[in-house]
Amino acid sequence: MSCCHADFALVEGSDRGFTIGMPTFTFGAGVLAEAGDNAREQGLQRVALFTDRHLRGSRYFATVADALTAAGVDFAIYDDVSIEPTDASFQDAARFAAEGSFDGYVSVGGGSVIDTCKAANLYATHPAEFMTYVNAPIGAGQKVPGPVRPHIACPTTSGTGSETTGISIFNLRSINAKTGIISRRLIPTVALIDPEVTLTLPKNAVAATGFDCMSHALESITARAWPRRSSPAHGIARPVSQGANPFSDLLAAAALRSVGRFLVRAVNDASDREARTEMMYAAMLAGIAFNAAGCHLPHGLSYAVSGLVRDWHVPGYPEGKTLVPHGMAVVLNNPSVWRYTAPCSPERHLHGAHCLGARTDDARPGDAGEVLAGRVIELMRATNMPNGLTALGFDATHLDALAAGAEPQYRVIRNAPKDVSRDDLNSLFRAALSYW
């Protein structure tokens, strides 16, 4: 398969430009108390306040609710968010939003909560049959026709970056794979990012979301370069995620440096305020980076893993349901992918490895895939991640089904630095079955 090298220059013609979208964000301890002021500044009078049942009893949710009350903003609570949401849970949230006559939205939670809030806002503002806005070719992939209501996002995990993106991900039950909706219209209006929320996160959640952050950054740096993307549309028709670009490169590299230094500390010591704060900041940077550049194979492969896993549970996540945390599904495919894509842009893979803390002084271009894969595996082992897909119950008999689930993920698969066939996907999953 042909490679698309990720070198580029800023002197490309204007028809190859790139566009950056992001929310207004405030980062710092205590900023959740500013939710009411921000809602009032947006002119909001009645908002839908999204969270999940676990977080509804938390002090972080109470802080946001109290701030809205103090600002004189009426709100109705939706706490039926499904962790790792589905098309059914999105549609239930959309019904709540459509019936509530809301002029704005506030979300308090991780990526599942924020993504659900984005979808509810969209379908309440621009009603349509559910698959209308879902990414093609799985859905119709139609553009969001206009602005949605203001959305104030208050993340409570340090990895998804959903507070900075126009992406909303869910599991489509009919195909047992994840897909999503992507539009600049869905980027939250305001993000209030308070690192204090991470101090009460269980270690497995810190690990999974931290690896999601890491992969966002690595995929941004190694994605197909923006001047060579397959759809270099003009103006407002440009895709949200446009391939690796100078802006995303800077943010992704900074995020990786923090992940390399602080991820293991943040996982293993809940009292390490510095490490958990730095991971929250890294998640924000990586979110902005991958919203601009786009993810590729690790995420494309992960969607099939999440949809097809059976009888799997991780302590610290909701009991009574099979669930592989998103960041775990992503990282389990990382080493396999980096060994495969490194020949396309060895310098970028080595740069990512160096930022992540690998020793690259004597590395040659041909070593790039192994150096980056090796560093990721070191971090996986240090944080007790499973040893590949076999640990989740997959084996060689599942490879075809996994490849079939990943193949339609055009939005991410086609952002990879090389073209990928069905046989390639099968081989990537085979290589991800076990690492040590």
Wavefront OBJ file of the C-alpha trace (Angstrom):
o trace
v 0.000 0.000 0.000
v 1.215 3.498 -0.785
v 2.530 5.807 1.883
v 1.618 9.447 2.242
v 4.634 11.048 3.890
v 3.809 13.556 6.595
v 6.266 16.258 5.589
v 4.792 19.591 4.567
v 5.559 23.265 4.136
v 3.505 26.366 4.883
v 3.938 27.648 1.324
v 1.203 25.406 -0.075
v -1.454 27.238 -2.120
v -4.422 28.842 -0.412
v -6.714 26.112 -1.722
v -4.844 23.793 0.633
v -5.391 25.903 3.742
v -6.482 24.578 7.108
v -9.072 25.897 9.547
v -8.880 25.619 13.345
v -11.926 25.526 15.610
v -11.923 25.482 19.409
v -14.059 26.669 22.323
v -13.357 29.499 24.705
v -11.764 27.642 27.593
v -10.745 28.390 31.153
v -8.285 26.046 32.873
v -7.627 26.089 36.600
v -8.653 24.919 40.033
v -12.122 26.098 41.003
v -13.332 27.203 37.571
v -16.468 25.040 37.734
v -17.887 27.730 40.016
v -17.869 30.044 36.989
v -20.554 28.030 35.164
v -23.317 30.403 36.215
v -21.454 33.523 35.126
v -20.716 31.942 31.761
v -24.342 30.906 31.284
v -25.533 34.392 32.115
v -22.977 35.895 29.707
v -24.424 33.682 26.964
v -27.855 35.056 27.761
v -29.153 31.685 28.926
v -32.297 31.483 31.037
v -33.164 27.779 31.014
v -30.553 25.072 30.370
v -30.405 21.304 30.183
v -27.853 20.119 32.738
v -26.346 16.809 31.608
v -24.481 14.384 33.862
v -24.534 10.689 34.768
v -26.070 9.059 37.815
v -22.745 8.529 39.552
v -21.647 12.143 39.148
v -24.996 13.612 40.100
v -24.139 13.066 43.755
v -20.645 14.540 43.449
v -19.453 17.872 44.762
v -18.394 18.852 41.251
v -21.924 18.552 39.944
v -23.189 20.406 43.015
v -20.718 23.226 42.353
v -22.032 23.696 38.814
v -25.687 23.421 39.854
v -25.172 25.931 42.689
v -23.412 28.324 40.311
v -26.338 28.203 37.873
v -28.806 28.788 40.701
v -26.817 31.740 42.030
v -26.783 33.258 38.552
v -30.548 32.937 38.242
v -30.373 30.326 35.484
v -33.145 27.738 35.569
v -32.141 24.166 34.724
v -33.504 20.649 34.302
v -31.247 17.674 34.994
v -30.676 14.764 32.628
v -28.673 12.010 34.354
v -29.561 8.988 32.200
v -26.333 9.233 30.199
v -24.956 5.818 29.307
v -21.237 5.320 29.885
v -19.965 4.456 26.397
v -23.248 5.680 24.838
v -25.273 3.998 22.108
v -27.616 5.221 19.402
v -30.494 4.386 21.769
v -29.085 6.473 24.630
v -28.366 9.380 22.256
v -31.953 9.289 21.015
v -33.330 9.203 24.551
v -31.258 12.276 25.437
v -32.418 14.030 22.272
v -36.061 13.450 23.228
v -35.415 15.017 26.632
v -33.778 18.017 24.974
v -36.537 18.456 22.393
v -39.246 18.446 25.055
v -37.527 20.878 27.405
v -37.590 24.214 25.577
v -33.963 24.868 26.524
v -31.942 27.807 25.278
v -28.612 26.243 26.252
v -26.806 23.204 27.597
v -24.326 22.444 30.384
v -22.521 19.104 30.665
v -20.696 17.819 33.747
v -18.880 14.548 33.159
v -16.487 12.607 31.004
v -16.558 12.126 27.268
v -19.759 10.081 27.374
v -21.666 12.903 29.072
v -20.240 15.660 26.879
v -20.783 13.682 23.661
v -24.371 12.867 24.658
v -25.018 16.526 25.380
v -23.639 17.512 21.962
v -25.941 15.051 20.214
v -28.997 16.095 22.230
v -28.309 19.742 21.433
v -27.963 18.937 17.729
v -31.152 16.894 17.316
v -33.242 19.253 19.448
v -32.045 22.258 17.442
v -32.107 20.640 13.984
v -34.518 17.678 14.168
v -33.814 14.882 11.697
v -33.903 11.119 11.350
v -31.118 9.822 13.582
v -28.707 8.613 10.880
v -28.889 11.931 9.000
v -25.807 13.462 10.637
v -23.916 10.234 11.379
v -20.587 9.891 9.568
v -20.715 8.419 6.064
v -20.736 5.702 4.837
v -22.360 4.324 7.987
v -24.815 7.227 8.094
v -25.882 9.899 5.614
v -23.101 12.260 6.730
v -25.166 15.401 6.097
v -23.779 18.724 7.306
v -25.284 20.306 10.388
v -27.432 23.027 8.772
v -26.832 25.837 11.247
v -25.681 26.835 14.738
v -26.777 24.832 17.756
v -27.544 26.200 21.220
v -24.679 27.368 23.477
v -22.998 24.513 25.359
v -20.839 24.903 28.477
v -18.736 21.737 28.921
v -17.268 20.834 32.325
v -15.062 17.717 31.929
v -14.448 15.422 34.880
v -11.879 13.083 33.293
v -8.404 13.688 31.900
v -8.245 12.176 28.455
v -11.143 12.374 26.045
v -10.729 16.057 25.198
v -14.414 16.126 24.210
v -14.770 19.581 25.744
v -12.596 20.953 22.903
v -13.909 18.996 19.900
v -16.801 18.906 17.457
v -16.937 15.113 17.649
v -19.631 12.993 19.301
v -19.024 9.222 19.471
v -21.470 6.388 20.171
v -21.869 2.655 19.639
v -24.231 1.822 16.768
v -25.875 -1.384 17.928
v -26.870 -2.556 14.456
v -23.229 -3.012 13.450
v -21.657 -3.577 16.900
v -19.124 -0.799 16.315
v -18.611 2.780 17.292
v -19.141 5.677 14.928
v -20.036 9.310 15.425
v -21.064 12.749 14.299
v -18.539 15.466 13.511
v -19.134 19.163 12.901
v -17.599 22.454 13.970
v -21.096 23.348 15.115
v -20.755 20.784 17.920
v -17.632 22.308 19.519
v -18.736 23.503 22.966
v -19.067 27.255 23.284
v -17.195 27.321 26.586
v -15.044 24.708 28.340
v -14.442 24.975 32.089
v -11.529 22.662 32.830
v -10.902 22.148 36.537
v -8.020 19.745 37.311
v -9.299 19.278 40.864
v -11.916 16.857 39.523
v -9.220 14.297 38.735
v -8.158 13.865 42.362
v -11.090 11.522 43.030
v -10.827 9.494 39.811
v -10.045 5.776 40.238
v -6.677 4.712 38.870
v -8.112 2.617 36.040
v -10.073 5.599 34.754
v -6.949 7.769 34.903
v -5.031 5.129 32.960
v -7.660 4.584 30.263
v -8.350 8.268 29.663
v -4.636 9.040 29.836
v -3.934 6.581 27.030
v -6.754 8.114 25.013
v -4.988 11.463 25.429
v -1.668 9.907 24.394
v -3.161 8.340 21.289
v -4.930 11.564 20.297
v -1.547 13.265 20.268
v 0.348 10.474 18.505
v -2.344 10.113 15.868
v -2.356 13.880 15.287
v 1.391 13.946 14.657
v 1.396 10.877 12.409
v -1.828 11.555 10.469
v -1.862 12.183 6.733
v -0.470 15.685 6.215
v -2.976 18.476 5.572
v -1.701 19.492 2.101
v -2.172 15.905 0.932
v -5.520 15.062 2.498
v -7.995 13.412 0.153
v -10.654 16.130 0.442
v -8.993 19.580 0.366
v -12.295 21.444 0.275
v -12.576 25.244 0.428
v -13.974 27.535 3.110
v -16.774 26.203 5.282
v -16.712 22.921 3.341
v -13.307 22.018 4.783
v -13.529 18.990 7.058
v -13.261 19.550 10.794
v -10.211 17.303 11.082
v -7.806 18.102 8.286
v -4.674 16.037 8.757
v -1.396 16.814 10.514
v -0.629 20.542 10.448
v 1.805 22.927 12.171
v -0.732 24.013 14.798
v -1.733 20.502 15.830
v 1.907 19.371 15.810
v 2.859 21.880 18.515
v -0.014 21.010 20.824
v 0.321 17.255 20.317
v 4.039 17.334 21.112
v 3.403 19.290 24.318
v 0.706 16.811 25.338
v 3.036 13.853 24.747
v 5.774 15.372 26.897
v 3.315 15.622 29.774
v 2.005 12.088 29.240
v 5.541 10.694 29.227
v 6.389 12.455 32.476
v 3.153 12.262 34.421
v 0.871 9.410 33.289
v 2.364 6.665 35.450
v 2.562 8.987 38.452
v -1.053 10.093 37.972
v -2.271 6.485 37.762
v -0.330 5.159 40.727
v -0.779 8.019 43.213
v -4.148 9.743 43.541
v -2.601 12.303 45.880
v -0.098 13.464 43.238
v -1.812 16.755 42.463
v 0.893 17.881 40.046
v 0.664 14.727 37.926
v -3.108 14.738 37.753
v -3.208 18.450 36.917
v -0.666 18.010 34.141
v -2.626 15.089 32.685
v -5.780 17.222 32.642
v -3.886 19.943 30.783
v -2.401 17.391 28.363
v -5.886 16.087 27.611
v -7.040 19.587 26.702
v -4.043 20.175 24.409
v -4.420 16.786 22.722
v -8.148 17.401 22.265
v -7.525 20.637 20.392
v -4.788 18.931 18.375
v -6.802 15.941 17.216
v -9.885 18.030 16.531
v -7.717 19.951 14.043
v -5.670 17.042 12.662
v -7.918 14.037 13.136
v -7.271 10.593 14.537
v -6.557 7.568 12.392
v -5.927 3.827 12.778
v -5.742 3.328 16.571
v -9.158 4.927 16.957
v -10.575 3.294 13.842
v -9.586 -0.133 15.127
v -10.760 0.604 18.666
v -14.361 1.159 17.591
v -14.661 -2.464 16.475
v -13.035 -3.703 19.697
v -15.484 -1.722 21.841
v -18.474 -2.983 19.909
v -17.528 -6.666 19.826
v -16.096 -7.233 23.321
v -18.062 -9.594 25.568
v -18.016 -10.243 29.322
v -15.400 -7.654 30.142
v -15.382 -5.315 33.113
v -12.791 -3.004 34.618
v -12.896 -2.007 38.312
v -13.842 1.637 38.709
v -16.375 1.535 35.861
v -20.132 0.845 36.145
v -20.947 -2.638 37.376
v -23.276 -5.014 35.621
v -22.433 -4.240 32.014
v -19.799 -5.367 29.562
v -17.618 -2.396 28.811
v -14.078 -1.832 27.612
v -13.056 1.750 28.441
v -12.480 3.700 25.248
v -8.866 4.597 26.019
v -8.086 0.958 26.741
v -9.531 -0.155 23.399
v -7.426 2.520 21.715
v -4.088 1.765 23.367
v -4.352 -1.985 22.800
v -4.044 -1.260 19.071
v -1.263 1.342 19.372
v 1.920 -0.755 19.156
v 0.570 -2.755 16.226
v -0.264 0.427 14.322
v 3.053 2.220 14.945
v 5.068 -0.715 13.636
v 2.888 -0.618 10.517
v 2.807 3.143 9.800
v 6.352 4.140 10.797
v 7.905 3.537 7.328
v 5.662 6.310 5.944
v 7.097 9.000 8.213
v 9.851 7.634 10.466
v 10.914 11.110 11.571
v 7.435 11.860 12.913
v 7.169 8.531 14.714
v 10.588 9.097 16.290
v 9.566 12.626 17.264
v 6.462 11.250 18.978
v 8.525 8.618 20.755
v 11.055 11.222 21.911
v 8.319 13.500 23.267
v 6.864 10.501 25.091
v 10.187 9.866 26.811
v 11.805 7.186 24.657
v 15.560 7.204 24.045
v 15.956 8.087 20.382
v 19.551 9.415 20.155
v 20.903 6.401 18.296
v 17.695 5.408 16.548
v 17.706 5.095 12.778
v 14.656 5.663 10.559
v 14.150 1.924 10.288
v 13.889 1.701 14.081
v 11.061 4.226 14.384
v 8.143 1.826 14.653
v 9.807 -0.385 17.224
v 11.023 2.556 19.312
v 7.566 4.119 19.511
v 5.777 0.804 20.022
v 8.278 -0.131 22.719
v 7.716 3.085 24.661
v 3.936 2.653 24.522
v 4.285 -0.928 25.777
v 6.474 0.303 28.665
v 3.705 2.680 29.718
v 1.047 -0.016 29.290
v 2.932 -2.396 31.563
v 3.625 0.310 34.150
v -0.117 1.032 34.409
v -1.384 -2.571 34.289
v -3.045 -2.404 30.905
v -4.096 -5.767 29.411
v -1.547 -7.575 27.253
v -3.272 -7.075 23.919
v -6.677 -8.107 22.612
v -6.338 -11.709 23.791
v -6.748 -10.477 27.358
v -10.208 -9.151 26.404
v -11.269 -12.539 25.053
v -10.420 -12.110 21.376
v -8.475 -14.668 19.360
v -7.696 -15.442 15.725
v -11.275 -16.503 15.059
v -12.446 -12.920 15.691
v -10.081 -11.183 13.258
v -12.487 -11.058 10.327
v -15.274 -9.603 12.457
v -12.941 -6.992 13.918
v -11.703 -5.997 10.464
v -15.285 -5.783 9.194
v -16.158 -3.448 12.077
v -13.176 -1.186 11.426
v -13.365 -1.016 7.637
v -16.333 1.425 7.390
v -14.654 3.960 9.705
v -13.683 6.161 6.760
v -13.422 9.354 8.816
v -10.421 8.008 10.694
v -9.114 5.120 8.581
v -8.590 7.391 5.575
v -6.692 9.893 7.707
v -3.914 7.325 8.226
v -0.545 8.078 6.606
v -1.012 5.149 4.228
v -3.915 3.493 2.459
v -5.300 0.491 4.320
v -6.956 -2.602 2.863
v -9.238 -5.134 4.561
v -6.297 -7.561 4.681
v -4.161 -4.873 6.330
v -6.809 -4.367 9.021
v -6.902 -8.104 9.630
v -3.111 -8.151 10.028
v -3.147 -5.172 12.391
v -5.625 -6.883 14.677
v -3.606 -10.104 14.552
v -0.471 -8.201 15.603
v -2.436 -6.626 18.492
v -3.495 -9.923 20.063
v -0.468 -10.025 22.385
v 2.612 -7.874 23.025
v 4.628 -9.486 25.813
l 1 2 3 4 5 6 7 8 9 10 11 12 13 14 15 16 17 18 19 20 21 22 23 24 25 26 27 28 29 30 31 32 33 34 35 36 37 38 39 40 41 42 43 44 45 46 47 48 49 50 51 52 53 54 55 56 57 58 59 60 61 62 63 64 65 66 67 68 69 70 71 72 73 74 75 76 77 78 79 80 81 82 83 84 85 86 87 88 89 90 91 92 93 94 95 96 97 98 99 100 101 102 103 104 105 106 107 108 109 110 111 112 113 114 115 116 117 118 119 120 121 122 123 124 125 126 127 128 129 130 131 132 133 134 135 136 137 138 139 140 141 142 143 144 145 146 147 148 149 150 151 152 153 154 155 156 157 158 159 160 161 162 163 164 165 166 167 168 169 170 171 172 173 174 175 176 177 178 179 180 181 182 183 184 185 186 187 188 189 190 191 192 193 194 195 196 197 198 199 200 201 202 203 204 205 206 207 208 209 210 211 212 213 214 215 216 217 218 219 220 221 222 223 224 225 226 227 228 229 230 231 232 233 234 235 236 237 238 239 240 241 242 243 244 245 246 247 248 249 250 251 252 253 254 255 256 257 258 259 260 261 262 263 264 265 266 267 268 269 270 271 272 273 274 275 276 277 278 279 280 281 282 283 284 285 286 287 288 289 290 291 292 293 294 295 296 297 298 299 300 301 302 303 304 305 306 307 308 309 310 311 312 313 314 315 316 317 318 319 320 321 322 323 324 325 326 327 328 329 330 331 332 333 334 335 336 337 338 339 340 341 342 343 344 345 346 347 348 349 350 351 352 353 354 355 356 357 358 359 360 361 362 363 364 365 366 367 368 369 370 371 372 373 374 375 376 377 378 379 380 381 382 383 384 385 386 387 388 389 390 391 392 393 394 395 396 397 398 399 400 401 402 403 404 405 406 407 408 409 410 411 412 413 414 415 416 417 418 419 420 421 422 423 424 425 426 427 428 429 430 431 432 433 434 435 436
